[in-house]
Amino acid sequence: MKKYPDRLRLKGPSRSNTVALTFDDAPDNTFTPQVLDILKKYNVRATFFLLGVQATKHPDVVKRIVSEGHVIGNHSYNHKLFTKLSDDVFRDQVLDTQKVLKNLIGYTPKLLRPPYGEISESQLLWASDSGFTVVNWNVDSLDWKQLDASRVTSNILNHTRSGSIILQHSGGGPGQNLGGTVSALPTVIKTLKSRGYKLVTLPELLQVSKQM
């Protein structure tokens, strides 16, 4: 991050009053639709980082994400830790997902988020040189720990500042309960708006295109 601040993005401009909600590991048929319902109710646009294998299983949910105005990014095919993969296998994880997503959403995503936020130097350089904007986060809800709504809420609200990129999840592994995320989301949205923040998509926050 220190070496390549323009290639690995963690936040937007601090002078803005904008923040971005992002949701990883989507889509599924349980939590993603609930998150979408809440975002629709409060007229908020977010960014969803999708897994290729999950997108293949739930194409209707993917299409709903797009139809309701949200932005889609690439989160690998099946959530492998990039830094444990050869560069060839890493590229397959990314490019196979690009093909799946383009067929479903009609564009090739520019945003890439590595699983666990980890990526090697050679992988980052390849992704950046290939036209991707690699995006992690600077506010972690820690919702993947299956925290309750109050803890998810405090993890977000206590750390969000202008330009923050907020990490949440709208899809989980077998048996993972993200009910705390769903329950926290209305309070998170209402509180951030009351503090004067505008909730935007990552392309809006970072001033980049959503597509290649």
C-alpha positions in Angstrom: 0.0 0.0 0.0 2.9 2.4 0.8 4.6 1.5 -2.5 1.6 1.7 -4.8 -1.0 4.1 -3.2 -2.4 4.8 -6.7 -2.8 1.2 -7.6 -4.4 -0.1 -4.4 -7.2 2.1 -3.1 -8.4 2.1 0.5 -10.4 5.3 0.6 -11.7 8.2 -1.4 -10.9 11.9 -1.0 -11.1 13.1 2.6 -12.3 16.5 1.5 -15.5 15.1 0.3 -18.6 14.3 2.4 -19.1 11.1 0.6 -18.7 7.5 1.8 -19.2 4.1 0.0 -21.0 1.0 1.3 -19.5 -2.1 -0.2 -20.7 -5.7 0.1 -18.5 -8.8 -0.5 -19.2 -12.5 -1.3 -22.5 -11.9 -3.0 -24.8 -13.1 -4.3 -26.8 -15.6 -2.3 -30.6 -16.1 -2.0 -30.7 -15.3 1.7 -28.9 -12.2 2.7 -28.3 -10.4 -0.6 -32.0 -9.9 -1.3 -32.5 -8.5 2.2 -29.7 -6.1 1.8 -31.1 -5.0 -1.6 -34.5 -4.5 0.0 -33.0 -2.1 2.6 -30.9 -0.2 0.1 -34.0 0.3 -2.1 -36.1 1.5 0.8 -33.5 4.2 1.7 -32.7 5.0 -1.9 -29.0 4.1 -1.5 -26.7 2.9 -4.3 -23.9 0.5 -3.2 -21.1 -1.6 -4.7 -21.2 -5.4 -4.7 -18.1 -7.5 -5.1 -19.3 -10.8 -6.6 -17.8 -14.3 -6.6 -18.0 -16.0 -10.0 -19.2 -19.3 -8.6 -22.0 -17.6 -6.7 -23.0 -15.4 -9.7 -23.4 -18.6 -11.7 -25.7 -20.1 -9.1 -27.8 -17.0 -8.6 -28.1 -15.1 -11.9 -31.4 -13.5 -11.1 -30.0 -11.9 -7.9 -27.1 -10.5 -10.0 -29.5 -9.0 -12.5 -31.5 -7.5 -9.7 -28.4 -5.8 -8.3 -27.7 -4.2 -11.6 -31.4 -3.2 -12.3 -31.6 -1.4 -9.0 -28.6 0.8 -9.8 -25.8 -0.8 -7.9 -22.3 -1.3 -9.2 -20.6 -4.7 -9.5 -17.0 -5.6 -9.0 -14.9 -8.7 -9.3 -14.1 -10.6 -6.0 -12.5 -13.7 -7.7 -14.1 -16.9 -8.8 -14.3 -18.9 -5.5 -12.6 -16.8 -2.8 -9.1 -18.2 -3.0 -6.4 -16.4 -1.1 -4.5 -14.7 -4.0 -1.1 -14.7 -2.3 -1.2 -18.5 -2.0 -1.8 -18.9 -5.8 0.6 -18.8 -8.7 0.2 -15.8 -10.9 -1.3 -18.0 -13.6 -4.0 -19.4 -11.3 -4.6 -15.9 -9.9 -5.2 -14.5 -13.4 -7.6 -17.4 -14.1 -9.6 -16.6 -11.0 -10.0 -13.0 -12.1 -10.6 -13.5 -15.8 -13.0 -16.4 -15.4 -15.1 -14.2 -13.2 -14.9 -11.4 -15.7 -16.5 -13.7 -18.3 -19.3 -14.8 -16.0 -20.1 -11.3 -14.9 -20.0 -9.8 -18.4 -22.5 -12.4 -19.6 -24.9 -11.5 -16.8 -24.5 -7.7 -16.4 -23.6 -6.6 -19.9 -20.3 -4.9 -19.0 -16.8 -6.0 -17.9 -16.2 -4.8 -14.3 -13.2 -2.5 -13.7 -13.3 -2.9 -9.9 -11.4 -5.8 -8.3 -11.3 -6.6 -4.6 -9.0 -9.5 -3.6 -10.4 -12.0 -1.1 -9.2 -11.2 2.4 -7.8 -8.0 1.0 -4.5 -9.7 0.1 -2.7 -9.5 -3.2 1.0 -9.9 -4.1 3.1 -7.2 -5.8 3.2 -9.0 -9.1 -0.5 -9.6 -9.0 -1.3 -6.0 -8.2 0.9 -4.8 -11.0 -0.7 -7.2 -13.5 -4.2 -6.1 -12.4 -3.4 -2.4 -12.5 -1.7 -2.7 -15.9 -4.7 -4.7 -17.2 -7.0 -1.8 -16.4 -8.4 -2.9 -13.0 -8.9 -0.5 -10.1 -8.0 -2.6 -7.1 -10.0 -1.5 -4.1 -9.9 -2.7 -0.4 -11.4 -0.6 2.4 -10.6 1.5 5.5 -13.7 0.7 7.6 -14.3 -3.0 8.5 -17.6 -4.0 10.0 -16.2 -7.4 11.0 -19.6 -8.7 10.2 -18.1 -11.9 8.9 -17.6 -12.8 12.5 -21.4 -13.1 12.8 -21.6 -10.1 15.1 -24.9 -8.8 16.3 -26.4 -5.6 14.9 -25.1 -3.3 17.7 -21.5 -4.4 17.2 -21.7 -4.2 13.4 -23.2 -0.7 13.8 -20.6 0.6 16.2 -17.7 -0.9 14.1 -18.9 1.2 11.2 -20.1 4.4 12.8 -17.1 4.8 15.1 -14.6 4.7 12.3 -16.4 6.3 9.2 -15.0 9.6 8.0 -15.3 11.5 4.8 -14.1 9.3 1.9 -14.4 6.0 3.8 -14.9 2.7 2.0 -17.0 0.5 4.3 -16.7 -3.3 4.1 -19.7 -5.5 4.8 -20.9 -8.8 3.4 -24.1 -9.8 1.7 -23.2 -13.4 1.1 -21.7 -16.0 3.4 -20.3 -19.5 3.6 -22.4 -22.5 4.6 -24.1 -21.8 7.9 -22.8 -18.3 8.2 -25.3 -15.9 9.7 -25.1 -12.3 8.4 -28.3 -11.3 10.2 -26.4 -8.7 12.2 -25.4 -7.0 8.9 -29.0 -6.9 7.7 -30.3 -5.6 11.0 -27.6 -3.0 11.4 -28.0 -1.6 7.9 -31.0 0.8 8.4 -29.4 2.4 11.4 -26.0 2.7 9.6 -27.7 4.4 6.6 -29.9 6.7 8.7 -27.0 7.8 11.0 -24.5 8.4 8.2 -27.1 10.5 6.4 -27.9 12.4 9.6 -24.2 13.2 9.9 -24.2 14.8 6.5 -22.6 12.0 4.4 -23.8 11.2 1.0 -23.7 7.4 0.3 -22.3 6.7 -3.2 -20.9 3.9 -5.3 -17.2 3.3 -5.6 -16.9 4.7 -9.1 -18.5 7.9 -7.8 -16.2 8.0 -4.7 -13.0 7.2 -6.6 -13.9 9.0 -9.8 -13.3 5.9 -12.0 -15.5 4.0 -14.5 -17.4 1.0 -13.4 -16.3 -0.9 -16.5 -13.2 -1.6 -18.5 
